[in-house]
Amino acid sequence: MNKLIDILNWSEEYLKKYSFSKPRLEAEKVLAHVLGYERIALYAYFDRPLENEEKDEVKRYLKEMTSKNLGFEKVLKNSTDKNISGSDIENHQNSNMELLEKSCEYLEKHGIANSRIETEYIFAHVLGCKRMMLKLNFSKKLSDDEKESIRKLLLDRVKKRKPLQYLLGYEEFFGYRFNVNESVLIPRPETELLVEQCINLLYGVKNPKILDIGVGSGAIAITLAKEMDESAVLGVDISDAALEVANGNMELNNAKNVKFIKSDVFSNVNYHEFDLIVSNPPYIPEHEYVGLMPEVRLHEPKLALTAEKEGYYFYEKISKEAPTYLKTGGYLAFEVGYNQAGKVRDIMEENGFENVVIVRDYEKIERMVIGRKK
């Protein structure tokens, strides 16, 4: 029982047991208050999952209502847990919502896509809560320090075009949290598909050995290690700063079966029996770099973005050397740029890989190229 409609139905039944008048209405009032919605809007979000904190808050109100035999509005009015009256709560909610709306308009005015979501993430970050719990935290007055922190983050997002993930210091990837800074690329949703493909390739392989080339934040290597706990994963990168971030994320996610070392591609790799080599290497041609959106060009590391030979340098180098480090029948899996899949397939086939396939991402763009060592 996790969806809004399920919690609402359960709350109604709970109040019925205590002979409450209009239990459905009372249950709706509780849910609307906890989630920060208009009561009538609850049914527009009937499929929305509730966080554990939200469910706990609902249960707390229901328990207080039944123990005191009071309707929700009287419980809220008499509530002493925050030492403020119901009218004060409403005033704070209105004031904070007004600030949220103005902040959203500010980002939208300056061309920030998904301005509503980004604004909510910034507010939740400052208030120390999850985004889904934001409106519940609006029942208290924002301090001057909190407002100033929000203002600074909004300014950095607009004036410096600093990506939201760098402002918050993390990104979610495959259900795991990865800390990021400007020494590593921000993990992208399409790369989750590459991870899914790798997991499928190794289905049934006992204790698979995996090499991730160009680890950055460690998102691919750590996720594979977590999803396949019998695997052994080695991640390599040439950047000391990136390796520091990756090692921090390894500890953060308690990934015990992954190791990171400094290596220029295969230069410091001594093992030669990998079941899978995966890489999301730099692939943007130098002449395209100047046309990148400012969030990328001004903040993400150029070393992890651009490559020589019109972006094909690492595909050629890895494809040429990978057979020496793969078992017979082992796989090589690449993420590629939007127009590079055909050329990368040719490069892999020229270097002895067979059954080379191209896989599209959510936007139907040819995004992955995967082949097998003969």
Buried (B, 14 or more C-beta within 10 A) or exposed (E): EEBBBBBBBBBBEBBEEEEBEEBBBBBBBBBBBBBBBEEEEBEEBEEBEBBEBBBEBBBBBBEBBBEEEBBBEEBBEEBEEEEBBBEBBEBBBEEBEEBBEEBBEBBBEEEBEEBBEBBBBBBBBBBEBBBBBBBBBBBBEBEEEBEEBBBEBBEBBBEBBBBBBBBBEBBEBBEBEBBBBBBBBBBBEBBBBBBBBBBEBBEEBEEBBBBBBBBBBBBBBBBBBBBBEEBBBBBBBBBEBBBBBBBBBBEBBEBEBBBBEEBEBBEEBEEEEBBBBBBBBBBBBEEBEEEBEEBBBEBBBEBBBBBEEBBBBBBBBBBBBBBEBBBEEBBBBBBBBEEBBEBBBBBBBEBBBEEBEBBEBEEEBBBBBBBBBE
